[in-house]
């Protein structure tokens, strides 16, 4: 679906004329080899790790029939209205994102409803890329959620989040005391992620008074961890340059510099450029990100425009995630 995405959020989202069809080799859905599991590991984690092992002959046509049925049932979402389809009428109902799923000769044929494609394209701009093998190797649900979220901030190498917000993300709000949350959720997750995945993470606690208020994660690819001291020194130098020189310029000068940079290196829409120049917080954030990209501190996997847009213009999620507005 990447071919349908656009960095310009003001462009109308495409609705294909027909449903999209994907043919997925079943072998791509499994690890090439099962990860080693410690003998003293949690039994529930052991069971999950075993289930994510090599594809065996136990997975028969009847198994895939059940898988197909579950995929269709779990993809049904409620629709409140669909302005793109017909802006003059209100429509309510339901859509099955995957209306048909078939299995034959080692391949899953997955159909995607054409009307859901605009929403999926929009969501894709805010998603993180991560290694499937690493995500599947994690036995704890908390670890899987945390790993994917950490990968979103891998380019920045750091992520600050309120403790209360992290509990919401991990669906671990039942742990009211931080000591219990740290012992049962946070520490085991970090240990498992560091042992099994392609990233290395450290966590520092930021307190307000005696209570932990915020957590500061430092995130690196393991292959880049050997360069961590140099990267840390470079980041400190760049932060100093930003604070002591560029960001100390008066607002009109900063706006003039950014306007020239936008015209030279980026493809933001006119509305996006206007918003960046008009709002000082967006302006300063753009200056920081552009400076770090130019100096090689950020290794981005998309275009600079798309990367910065995902941070400065984040996609807002509604309170009811199963209700999508078109």
Secondary structure, 3 states (H helix, E strand, C coil): CHHHCCCCCCCCCCCCCCCEEEEEEHHHHCCCCCCCCCCCCCHHHHHHHHHCCCCCCCCCHHHHHHHHHHHHHHCEEEECCCCCCCCCCCCCEEEECCCCEEEECCEEEEEECHHHHHHHHHHHCCCCCCCHHHHHHCCCHHHHHHHHHHHHCCCCCEEEEEHHHHHHHHCCCCCCCHHHHHHHHHHHHHHHHHHHCCEEEEEEEEEECCEEEEEEEEEEEHHHHHHHHHHHHHHHHHHHHHHHCHHHCCHHHHHHHHHHHHHHHCCCCHHHHHHHHHCHHHHHHHHHHHHHHHCCCCCCCCCHHHHHHHHHCCCCCCCCCCEECC
